[in-house]
Amino acid sequence: MDKKEISRRYFLEKASIGTASVMAVGAMPAFGFYSKKTDKPAIHGGQPVRTKGWPEWPIWNKDAEEDILSVLRSGNWYRFRGTKVEEFEKKYAELMGARRCLATASGTTALLVALHVLGIDAGDEVLVSPYTFIATYNVVFLSKALPVFVDTDQETFTMNPAKIEERITERTKAILPVHILGLPCDMDKINAIAKKHNLKVIEDACQAWLAEYQGKKCGTLGDLGCFSFQNSKHLPAGEGGAVIGNDDEIMDRCFSHHNCGRPYGSVKATSNYPVLGSNRRIQEFQAVILMSQMKRLKKDADTRLENAQYLTAKIKDIPGIFPYKLGEGATRSAYHLYPFRYKKEYFNNVPREKFLDSLRTEGIPCSGGYGPQNKDGLIEAALNSKSYKRLFSEDRLKKYREENHLPNNDQLCREAVLFQQNMLLGTKSDMDDIANAIVKVYENRDKLI
Ligand SMILES: Cc1ncc(COP(=O)(O)O)c(C=O)c1O
């Protein structure tokens, strides 16, 4: 079978399910690879498409070792006895195009600082993306507020702005959109709704370093933006995080709150501890690692972007494979994970778990991503707790339970397939392996059920 024949068949099959339209043959895309129909699937003992490993993560830059040792030897490990944290904050703010940056102990603490300083308090409600890491709404519960889930747009994997307004109540104080997997949310629409209803916007950009919306960095589009520098992240320091923002007074309050409530800038020294605070500080060592990792951030981001686009072009016409789409206004994704949706009806109803196992045995690590976390046990535990029963009326909690159904998010959770960012740091031939493995599984779909 030649290349064209495969593309034509895939294209027509893909067009034939879910859409009544028959497209012009002239519009057919061309695959850059061949099907090897005769290959036995690796899951049945055949030769895997790939036997080599994938790029490791994180990657240490040797030239930073002296700096780490010098901090170690100095004994100045704490931000107020060194200069590294401040130096990092200036550099990160500059990179992001934000006026200010506050480095924190983690992404979770960055979010907690942002919520606190923007006035999210017990009994408030915060609109959140359900398709996210658990930390996004853990922080809302930790603030004794109610995370109200807004259904997901399946094509972009992000909060669907069209579903926001129906979830607003008189208690709603903020929107917490998540640029999940590094895919930017539709921030113009989100900000317009926030403005109309007088809500704060806190961007969870914990997976979105250098992602852009209309040419501006994610994290600079709302009132405050939060980042994570945990080990798996594109800018890793083991643990770490940051809040960025443009309002000096708000950023002074962030600083003060993260430093036990001590005075800072416009938070005046009316007493030793003029505001409520906590210790959410980062260490000097982490700042040294971050500044070293920052040197590779942009180049790595370009490599991921190039490989992701190449991979998308290769797999987008395979029946049943629906790569992410960038939402309106999104100009650059960070690809913390590379996502697509797997529709089993095109694969002879091979369940996603079997598809994932098949890809893994072909040498392609992959996962099914996030589950429907709006149904996690912690939700009911919180709603049934003494404090939530005190803070919210019985009627409100009943309505919350009734509305906590997110059909689009549920389907996305059943269909998503994700590749880790380090795989995108490889070569075009690595991307060919991924595409070829998917084609091989597709070709063998009848044997997998
Ligand atoms: C979307 C999202 N939000 C928040 C966090 C929390 O960051 P951290 O693990 O640094 O506390 C993460 C971390 O994985 C994340 O992916």
The ligand as a Gaussian input file, in Angstrom:
#p B3LYP/6-31G(d) Opt

LIG

0 1
 C       -1.957000      22.688000      37.305000
 C       -1.168000      22.660000      38.581000
 N       -1.518000      23.477000      39.587000
 C       -0.844000      23.474000      40.749000
 C        0.243000      22.667000      40.963000
 C        0.918000      22.665000      42.284000
 O        2.276000      22.913000      42.196000
 P        3.285000      22.270000      43.270000
 O        3.342000      20.807000      43.044000
 O        4.576000      22.971000      42.957000
 O        2.776000      22.624000      44.604000
 C        0.641000      21.803000      39.944000
 C        1.778000      20.889000      40.136000
 O        1.915000      19.873000      39.487000
 C       -0.078000      21.788000      38.732000
 O        0.256000      20.965000      37.732000

